[in-house]
Amino acid sequence: MKRLAKWRLVSLFAILALALSGCSGKPYLSALRPAGEVADIQFDLMKLSTYIMVGVIVVVMVIFVIVFFRFRRKKGDNGIPKQVEGNHLLEILWTVIPILLLLILAVPTVAATFKLADVKEMDKKNSDALVINVRSHLYWWDFEYPGQKIVTSQDLVVPTNEKVYFNLKSMDVKHSFWIPAVGGKLDTNTDNINKFWLVFDQKRANEAGNLFYGKCAELCGPSHALMDFKVKAMNRDDFDTWVKDMQAVKEPEKATSDLASQGQEIFNKSCIGCHAVTPQNKMPDTARVAPNLTNFGERSRIAGILDHNKEELKNWIKNPETYKPGNEMSGKYPEMTDQQLDALAEYLMGLKVQD
Amino acid sequence: MSTYAQKKGFGGTIWDYLTTVDHKKIAILYLMAGGLFFLVGGMEAVFIRIQLAVPNNDFVSAGTFNEIITMHGTTMIFLAAMPLLFAFMNAVMPLQIGARDVAFPFLNALGFWLFFFGGVFLNLSWFLGGAPDAGWTSYASLAVHSKGHGVDFYVLGLQISGLGTLIGGINFLATVITMRAPGMTYMRMPLFTWTTFVASAMILFAFPPLTVGLTLMMFDRLFGANFFEVAMGGNTIIWEHLFWVFGHPEVYILILPAFGIFSEIFSTFSRKRLFGYSSMVFATVLIGFLGFMVWAHHMFTTGLGPVANAIFAVATMAIGIPTGIKIFNWLFTMWGGSVKFTTPMYYAFGFIPSFVCGGVTGVMVATAAADYQYHDTYFVVAHFHYVIVGGVVLALLAGTHYWWPKMFGTMLNETLGKITFWLFFIGFHLTFFIQHFLGVWGMPRRVFTYLPGQGFDTSNMVSSIGAGFMSAGVIVLLLNVVITQVKNVKVGNDPWEDGRTLEWAISSPPPYYNFKQLPLVRGLDAYWIEKMEGKKAMTPAEPVGDIHMPNSSFIPFMITLGLFIAAFGALYHADDKSWALPVLIIGLLVTFGSMLVRSVKDDHGYHIHKEELMDEEKGAEA
């Protein structure tokens, strides 16, 4: 029986290993494909707890199977089994062993919990840590870099291989900020600012195509499912270049073609009331009521979910309600003709800060 | 006065049930109402799985989907699982302690009607402008901003039905404390009675925070208060605390009686006394106690800070220990026993691996730092369905088969029962096992759809197919019930032949006064002890004498009806409808008027005379 148990254990671990390598999800999205220090810590805890728990399951299942085969009642068996009250040794064993197992799990859990909450660095004076203020809205994300004095939306841009600190807050209802491949989530409350940090690993970011998927993880209304964002991870030099390019945009960029300048005119009439096209954070977060579009042409998705091309952009502007029910954009601007949409799309797609 | 002797028409039967204060009839009411809501909640679950079967599906709209998930959760917890457990508590617990009824029969009826009208009120939202859509947890910022009356229905409906649950819990507590038969000491009580006792104590402490939370939200939504309005100095996190201070114990309120049901079944069909009875009792009480110490693990990502998260993580893990004790005790109850695989035993057997999976993922989500990944994903959805379906629902199905003969006097068909089991069991694992993976692959919960290309497609389809199997299982069960009722083959006192506890010592269904003479309890498994000594029945603890019985009453129905009417007034008051305030007042007048009648009118009940009891015995023998 002991041998059988051993064999089962080995095969179960093999299945588990297979499951962890084979069915581990997409590298840009899955918590089982960790791509940074935080996700690594969490993945290690997941593995540790899974091993312990599989061990428990195996022990239970062995007893379970024996009971099933050995103690079935035969037909016409009227025997009365011995009425056992209990067994002190056994009962102590199955109380003490679980306590020990849980201690093995509890110590690293507590250590990790404190480590992941350590944000002393961002509150230090003259700290050169990168801080990003995340503001969540129905159903989009606003990213402000207070140290760099720039604002962007929907596509979070981060440097790799260093701690990035986040201040999280919601501007309407509660949401939750989650980049599964890089680390667990933290809620964006309406009441207070939550802080945490993440690290984006360069090598594994490359494997994930340098674009991680971010999600809203707290029910926030009809389009909760569609409140996606993307994370562009790049090395520190590229990041610095991006910051400089963003900072260089002082005035709204001039459209280059005729069609685009028509688009810009329409934009200035109908859209600019909500959407900014300069990255400076002169306005407080409460006044930034719609995504900043400074580098819209360089983003990866329209509205966080649609493919990034003119066709989808026109569809989106024509009827945002079909794509994101309950959004705050629908009905806030006049209906556009196809010609106007073409111009607007031409203009918006041309909004780029890098070459 | 014997109600069973009288032949009644259909109307008479309805009136009988509307006014009954008999715990056995109230149990049947709970079973029927809970069963109905279980079907409603199940249909909602099927709609969810159809919508999520393929990416970018448009079977239901985003807004409707949120209504469906909210109502699925709310219905299943408050209107299906709780009442179905209450059905068994009502039907069995008084019998197991050798009592003639619960301590407060009138309150028992009141509790049922409050639950039922609250549930009906909540579900009427579907027809009156839309159901609640802020999730069953109804987190404040979203709930306060939710448009329409959905969340108002949630707040008022749950307030009414929660009141019923609280009353029911207090009643069971008083019953166990005061109504035990001679010799039935605490440490001789069957495990189902023990778990009912502990769960009732938990109800007593857990429901008031919910009541407070709902009241605050009611004032916010209907009467212009700002408890949860941050801009006005309110705080939304306090709702999370109030909800989970209730919500977590609620999980144990559900699972403990389920443990009780399985303890009875394991012991009965192994022909062995429960292994480690005292440690089982100890574990039950410990779980009940610890259940109040862990609520903030639902809030690990709220930002409470590492100290709170670490403390609640370790406290949560600690619950694994008494739960583990229980699992091993059940296994060793069967060890060395003579295990008969009846339908209830199928469920009990299937419960062990299912619940162990739910338990170990519970420890995994208790690991705070790792929970930042699991939280609000399909991993958590999988976890709590493994606990609640793999634990509570399997127990309810097992209990239905096990106690059906005691409640109705007929046996459900064993073959159909086993078919139900296999369909449901396979469907359950098919639906939920894969969801663990979906969660850690990055799929948040409560999403009305998902985009293709994220690796979610196949697994969601598998999950939806599983839901089909579960539905088929439930349909077979319904067929089984219909067939059994049509055939109507009556059974004797102890149809499973291995009954150990007092409920099997009297006829199925029991007479309306339960025990003609209160039984003398000489130890754990009181009936088994007598059977082993070759006796057919319990030794009476008293001579045959007059039995005092409560009168039926229509007042519980009226008290509740008043609140039901008042709730509509409160709800439409927010729209400035001119008729709303009068309706509110009239409703409350009906309620308080009925209470007044109850208070001033003396109702001493009646006595069944000794001679009648003697006659009945002769009649039965003849």
Interface residues (C-beta under 8 A of the other chain):
Chain A: A19 C23 S24 G25 K26 L29 S30 A31 L32 A39 I41 Q42 L45 M46 S49 T50 I52 M53 V56 I57 V60 M61 I63 F64 I66 V67 F68 F71 R72 R73 D77 G79 I80 P81 K82 Q83 V84 E85 G86 N87 L90 E91 W94 T95 P98 I99 L102 L105 A106 T109 V110 A112 T113 F114 K115 L116 A117 L168 S170 D172 V173 K174 S176 W178 P180 A181 G183 G184 K185 L186 D187 N189 T190 D191 N192 N194 Y213 K215 C216 A217 E218 L219 C220 G221 P222 S223 H224 A225 L226 D228 I305 P325 G326
Chain B: S61 A62 G63 F65 N66 A134 G135 Y139 S141 L142 H145 V230 N235 T236 I237 S270 R271 K272 R273 F275 G276 Y277 S278 S279 T301 T302 G303 G305 P306 N309 A310 A313 V314 M317 A318 G320 I321 G324 I325 I327 F328 N329 L331 F332 M334 W335 G336 G337 S338 V339 K340 F341 F349 I352 P353 V356 C357 V360 T361 V363 M364 T367 A368 A369 A370 D371 Y372 Q373 H375 D376 T377 F437 V440 W441 G442 P444 R445 R446 V447 F448 T449 Y450 L451 Q454 G455 M532
